[in-house]
Amino acid sequence: MRVDKYINSVNITKRRAVAEDMCKSKVVSINGVVAKPAKDVKVGDSITIAYLEKTIVYEVLQIPTTKTIPKSKQSEYVKEIS
């Protein structure tokens, strides 16, 4: 699954366009490498998002099969490391 779709479907961002812009602005990296929006995400990858005030690292636990998942099931798909 594309990184921009993944970030959107696991409810890290509200819209895919926002996730895509974050990737184009080079604030999203996968396993320490800056990621383009079309970069594939696999189980076990770590996604780092550098916000203005803080940097958050997420671990990919599962790839969703549907377009979106309920906010209550977010912990099954992604885990916030820091």
C-alpha distances in whole Angstrom, upper triangle without the diagonal:
4,6,9,7,6,10,11,10,12,15,15,16,17,16,13,16,17,13,13,17,17,15,17,20,19,19,15,15,13,16,18,17,17,13,13,10,8,8,5,6,8,10,13,12,14,13,17,17,21,23,26,28,26,23,20,18,16,15,11,13,11,7,9,9,11,11,13,14,18,19,21,18,16,18,16,13,14,17,19,21,23
4,6,5,6,9,10,10,12,14,14,14,16,14,11,13,14,11,10,14,13,11,13,16,15,16,12,13,11,15,17,15,14,10,9,7,5,5,5,6,9,12,15,13,14,12,15,15,19,20,24,26,24,21,19,17,15,15,13,15,13,10,11,12,13,12,14,16,19,20,22,20,17,19,18,15,15,18,19,21,22
4,5,5,6,9,10,11,12,11,12,14,13,10,12,12,8,8,12,11,8,12,14,13,12,9,9,9,12,14,13,11,8,8,6,6,6,6,6,9,12,13,11,11,9,11,12,15,17,20,22,20,17,15,14,12,12,11,14,13,11,12,14,15,13,14,15,18,18,21,19,16,17,17,13,13,15,16,18,19
4,5,5,6,9,10,11,10,9,11,9,6,8,8,5,5,9,8,7,10,12,12,12,9,11,12,15,16,15,13,9,8,5,7,8,9,9,13,15,17,14,14,11,13,12,15,16,19,21,20,17,16,15,14,15,13,16,15,13,13,15,14,12,13,15,18,17,20,19,16,18,18,15,14,17,17,19,20
4,6,5,6,9,10,10,10,11,9,6,9,10,8,8,12,12,11,14,16,16,16,13,14,14,17,19,18,16,13,12,8,9,10,10,10,13,15,17,15,15,13,15,15,18,18,22,24,22,20,18,17,15,15,13,15,14,10,10,11,11,8,9,12,15,15,18,17,14,17,17,13,13,17,18,20,22
4,5,5,6,9,9,10,12,11,9,12,12,9,11,14,13,12,15,17,16,15,12,13,12,15,17,17,16,13,13,10,10,10,9,8,10,11,13,12,12,10,13,13,17,18,21,23,21,18,16,14,12,12,9,12,10,8,8,10,10,9,9,10,14,14,16,14,11,14,13,10,10,13,14,17,19
4,6,6,7,5,6,9,9,8,11,9,6,9,12,10,10,14,15,14,13,10,12,12,15,16,16,15,12,13,10,12,12,11,10,13,13,15,13,12,9,11,10,14,14,18,19,17,15,13,12,10,11,10,13,12,11,11,14,13,11,10,11,14,13,16,14,11,13,14,11,9,12,13,15,16
4,6,5,6,5,6,6,5,9,8,6,9,12,11,12,15,16,17,15,13,15,15,19,20,20,18,15,15,11,13,14,14,13,15,16,18,16,16,13,14,13,16,16,19,21,19,18,16,15,13,15,13,15,14,12,11,13,12,9,8,10,12,11,15,14,11,14,15,12,12,15,15,18,19
4,5,8,8,9,9,8,12,12,10,13,15,15,15,18,20,20,18,16,17,17,20,22,21,20,17,17,14,14,15,14,12,14,15,17,16,16,14,16,16,19,19,22,24,22,20,17,17,14,15,12,13,12,9,7,10,8,6,4,6,9,10,13,11,9,13,12,10,11,14,15,19,20
4,6,8,9,11,11,14,13,11,14,17,15,16,19,20,20,18,15,16,16,18,20,21,20,17,18,15,16,16,15,12,14,13,15,14,14,12,14,14,18,18,21,22,20,18,15,14,11,12,10,11,10,9,8,11,10,9,7,6,8,8,10,9,6,9,9,7,7,10,12,15,17
4,5,6,9,10,13,12,10,14,16,14,16,19,19,20,17,15,17,17,20,22,22,21,18,19,16,18,18,17,15,17,17,18,17,16,14,15,14,17,16,19,20,18,17,14,15,12,14,13,14,14,13,11,14,13,11,8,8,8,7,10,10,7,10,12,10,10,12,12,16,17
4,7,9,10,12,10,9,12,14,12,13,16,17,16,14,12,14,15,18,19,19,18,16,17,15,17,17,17,15,17,17,17,16,14,11,12,10,13,12,16,16,15,13,11,11,10,12,12,14,14,14,13,17,15,14,11,11,12,10,13,12,9,11,13,11,9,11,10,14,14
4,6,7,9,7,6,10,11,10,12,15,15,16,13,12,15,16,20,20,20,18,16,16,14,16,17,17,16,19,19,20,18,17,13,14,11,13,12,15,16,16,15,13,14,13,16,15,17,17,16,15,18,16,13,11,12,13,11,15,15,12,15,17,14,13,15,14,17,17
4,7,9,7,8,11,12,12,15,17,17,19,17,16,19,20,23,24,24,21,19,19,16,18,19,20,19,21,22,23,21,20,17,17,15,17,15,18,19,19,18,17,18,17,19,18,20,19,18,16,18,16,13,10,12,12,11,15,16,13,17,18,16,15,18,17,20,20
4,5,5,7,9,10,11,13,15,16,17,16,15,18,20,23,24,23,20,18,17,13,16,17,18,18,21,22,24,22,21,17,18,15,18,16,19,21,20,20,18,19,18,20,19,21,20,18,16,18,15,12,11,13,15,14,18,18,16,19,20,18,17,20,19,23,23
4,5,5,6,9,10,11,12,14,15,15,13,16,17,21,22,20,18,15,13,10,12,14,15,15,18,20,22,20,19,16,17,15,17,17,19,22,21,20,18,19,17,19,18,20,19,16,15,16,14,11,11,14,16,16,19,19,16,20,20,17,17,20,20,22,23
4,5,5,6,9,10,10,12,14,14,14,17,18,22,22,21,18,15,13,10,13,15,17,17,21,23,24,22,21,18,18,15,17,16,18,21,21,20,20,20,20,22,20,23,22,19,19,20,18,14,15,17,19,19,23,22,20,23,24,21,20,22,22,25,24
4,5,5,6,9,10,10,13,12,12,15,17,21,21,20,16,14,13,11,14,16,17,17,21,23,24,21,19,16,15,12,14,13,15,18,18,17,16,18,17,20,19,22,22,20,19,21,19,16,15,17,19,18,21,21,18,21,23,20,18,20,19,22,21
4,5,5,6,9,10,11,10,9,12,14,17,18,16,14,11,10,8,11,12,14,14,17,19,20,17,16,12,13,10,12,12,15,18,17,15,14,15,14,17,16,19,18,16,16,18,17,14,14,16,18,17,20,20,17,19,20,17,16,18,17,19,19
4,5,5,6,9,10,10,10,12,14,18,18,16,13,10,8,5,9,11,13,14,18,20,21,18,17,14,14,12,14,14,17,20,19,18,17,18,17,19,18,21,20,18,18,20,19,16,16,19,21,20,24,23,20,22,23,20,18,21,20,22,22
4,5,5,6,9,9,10,13,16,19,19,17,13,11,10,8,12,14,16,17,21,23,24,20,19,15,15,12,13,13,14,18,18,17,17,18,18,21,20,24,23,21,21,23,22,19,19,21,23,22,26,25,22,24,26,22,21,22,21,23,22
4,5,5,6,6,6,10,13,16,15,14,11,10,9,8,12,13,15,16,19,21,21,18,16,12,11,8,9,9,12,15,14,13,13,15,15,18,18,21,22,20,21,23,22,19,19,21,22,21,24,24,20,22,23,20,18,19,18,19,19
4,5,5,6,5,8,10,14,13,11,8,6,5,5,9,10,12,13,17,19,19,16,15,11,11,9,10,12,14,17,16,14,14,15,15,17,17,20,21,19,20,22,22,19,19,21,23,22,25,24,21,23,23,20,18,20,19,20,19
4,5,8,8,11,13,17,16,13,9,8,6,7,10,11,15,16,20,23,23,19,18,15,14,12,13,14,15,19,19,17,18,18,19,21,21,24,24,22,23,25,24,22,22,24,27,25,29,28,24,26,27,24,22,23,22,23,23
4,6,8,11,14,17,15,13,10,10,9,10,14,14,18,18,22,24,24,20,18,15,13,11,10,11,12,16,16,15,16,17,18,21,21,25,26,24,25,27,27,24,24,26,27,26,29,28,25,27,28,25,22,23,22,22,21
4,6,7,11,14,12,10,6,7,8,10,13,12,16,16,19,22,21,17,15,12,11,9,9,11,12,16,15,13,14,15,16,19,19,23,24,23,24,26,26,24,24,26,28,26,29,28,24,25,27,23,21,21,20,20,19
4,7,10,13,11,10,7,8,10,11,14,14,16,16,19,21,20,16,14,10,8,6,5,7,9,12,11,9,11,12,13,16,17,21,22,21,23,26,25,23,23,24,25,23,26,25,22,23,24,21,18,19,17,17,16
4,7,10,9,9,6,6,8,9,12,11,13,12,15,17,16,13,10,7,6,5,7,9,12,15,13,10,10,10,11,13,14,18,19,18,19,22,22,20,20,21,23,21,24,23,19,20,21,18,15,16,14,15,15
4,6,6,5,4,5,8,10,12,10,12,11,13,15,14,10,8,6,5,7,9,12,15,17,14,11,11,9,10,12,13,17,18,17,20,22,23,22,22,22,25,23,25,24,20,20,21,18,15,16,15,14,14
4,5,5,6,6,10,11,12,9,9,8,10,12,10,7,6,5,6,9,12,15,18,20,17,13,12,9,10,10,10,14,15,15,18,20,22,21,21,21,24,23,24,22,19,19,19,16,14,14,14,14,15
4,6,8,9,13,15,15,12,12,10,11,12,10,6,5,6,8,11,13,17,20,21,18,14,13,10,10,10,11,14,16,16,20,22,24,24,24,24,26,25,26,24,20,20,20,17,15,15,14,13,14
4,7,9,13,15,16,13,14,13,14,15,13,10,8,8,7,10,12,15,18,19,16,12,12,10,12,12,14,17,19,20,23,26,27,26,26,26,28,27,28,26,23,22,23,20,17,17,16,14,14
4,6,10,13,14,11,12,12,14,16,15,11,10,9,9,11,13,16,19,20,18,15,15,13,14,15,15,19,20,20,23,25,27,25,26,26,29,28,30,28,24,24,24,21,19,19,18,17,17
4,7,10,12,10,12,13,15,18,17,13,12,10,9,10,11,14,16,19,17,14,14,13,14,16,16,20,21,20,22,25,26,24,24,26,28,27,29,27,24,24,25,21,19,20,19,18,18
4,6,8,6,9,10,13,16,16,12,11,9,10,10,12,15,18,20,18,15,15,14,14,15,15,18,19,17,19,22,22,21,21,23,25,25,27,25,22,23,23,19,18,19,18,19,19
4,6,6,9,11,15,18,18,15,15,12,13,13,14,17,19,22,21,18,18,17,17,18,17,21,20,18,20,21,22,20,21,23,26,25,28,26,23,25,25,21,19,21,21,22,22
4,6,9,10,14,17,18,15,15,12,14,13,15,17,20,22,21,19,18,17,16,18,16,19,19,16,17,19,19,16,17,20,23,22,25,24,21,23,23,19,18,20,20,22,22
4,6,9,13,16,18,15,16,14,16,16,18,20,23,26,24,21,20,19,18,18,16,19,18,15,16,17,18,16,18,20,23,24,27,24,22,24,23,19,19,22,22,23,24
4,7,10,13,15,12,13,11,14,15,17,20,23,25,23,20,19,17,16,16,14,17,16,14,16,17,19,17,19,21,24,24,26,24,21,22,22,18,17,19,20,21,22
4,7,10,12,10,12,11,14,16,19,21,25,27,24,21,19,17,15,14,12,14,13,11,13,14,16,16,17,19,22,22,24,22,19,20,19,15,15,18,19,20,22
4,7,9,7,9,9,12,14,18,20,24,25,22,19,17,14,12,10,8,11,10,8,11,13,15,15,16,17,20,20,22,19,16,17,16,12,12,14,16,17,19
4,6,6,9,10,14,17,20,23,26,27,24,21,18,15,12,10,7,9,8,7,11,13,16,16,17,17,20,21,22,18,16,16,15,11,12,14,16,17,19
4,6,9,11,15,17,21,23,27,27,24,21,18,14,11,8,5,6,6,7,11,13,16,17,17,17,19,19,20,16,15,14,12,9,10,11,14,15,18
4,7,10,13,16,19,22,26,26,22,19,16,12,10,6,5,6,8,10,14,17,19,20,20,19,21,21,21,18,16,14,13,11,10,10,13,12,15
4,6,10,13,16,19,23,23,20,16,14,10,8,6,5,8,10,11,14,17,20,20,20,19,22,21,22,19,16,15,15,12,10,11,12,12,14
4,6,10,13,16,19,20,16,13,10,7,6,4,6,10,12,13,16,19,21,21,20,19,21,20,21,19,16,15,15,12,10,9,10,9,11
4,7,10,13,16,17,14,10,8,6,5,6,7,11,13,13,16,19,20,19,18,18,20,19,20,18,15,15,16,12,10,10,9,10,11
4,6,10,13,14,11,7,6,4,6,9,11,14,16,17,19,22,23,22,21,21,22,20,22,21,17,17,18,15,12,12,10,10,9
4,6,10,11,9,6,5,6,8,11,13,17,18,18,20,23,23,21,20,20,21,19,21,21,17,17,19,17,13,13,11,12,10
4,7,8,6,4,7,9,11,15,17,20,22,22,23,27,27,25,23,24,25,22,24,24,20,20,23,20,17,16,13,14,11
4,6,5,6,8,11,13,17,19,22,24,23,24,27,27,25,23,23,24,21,23,24,20,21,23,21,18,17,14,15,13
4,6,8,11,14,17,20,22,26,27,27,28,31,30,28,26,27,27,24,26,27,23,24,27,25,21,21,18,18,15
4,7,10,14,17,20,23,26,28,28,29,32,32,29,27,27,27,24,26,27,23,23,27,25,21,20,16,17,13
4,7,10,13,17,20,22,25,25,26,30,30,28,26,25,25,22,24,24,21,21,24,22,18,17,13,13,10
4,7,10,14,16,19,22,22,24,27,27,26,24,24,24,21,23,23,19,19,21,19,16,14,11,11,8
4,7,10,13,16,18,19,21,24,25,23,21,21,21,18,20,19,16,15,18,16,12,11,7,7,5
4,7,10,13,16,17,19,22,23,22,21,20,21,18,20,18,15,14,16,14,10,9,6,5,5
4,7,9,12,13,15,19,20,19,18,17,18,16,17,15,12,11,12,10,6,5,4,6,7
4,6,9,11,14,17,19,19,18,17,18,17,17,15,12,10,11,9,6,5,6,7,10
4,6,7,10,14,16,16,15,14,16,16,16,13,11,10,9,6,5,7,9,10,13
4,7,10,13,15,17,15,14,16,15,15,12,10,9,7,5,5,7,10,12,15
4,6,9,12,14,13,12,14,15,15,11,10,10,7,5,7,10,13,15,18
4,6,9,11,11,11,14,15,16,12,11,12,10,7,9,12,15,17,20
4,6,7,8,7,11,13,14,10,10,12,10,7,10,14,17,19,22
4,7,8,9,12,15,16,13,13,15,13,11,14,18,20,23,26
4,6,7,10,13,15,12,13,16,14,12,15,19,21,24,26
4,7,10,13,15,14,13,16,15,13,15,19,21,24,26
4,7,9,12,10,10,14,13,11,13,17,18,22,24
4,6,8,7,7,11,10,9,11,15,17,20,22
4,5,5,7,10,10,11,13,15,17,21,22
4,5,5,9,10,10,11,13,14,18,19
4,6,7,9,11,12,13,15,18,20
4,5,6,7,9,11,14,17,19
4,5,5,6,8,10,14,16
4,5,5,6,9,12,14
4,6,8,11,14,17
4,7,10,13,16
4,7,9,12
4,6,9
4,6
4
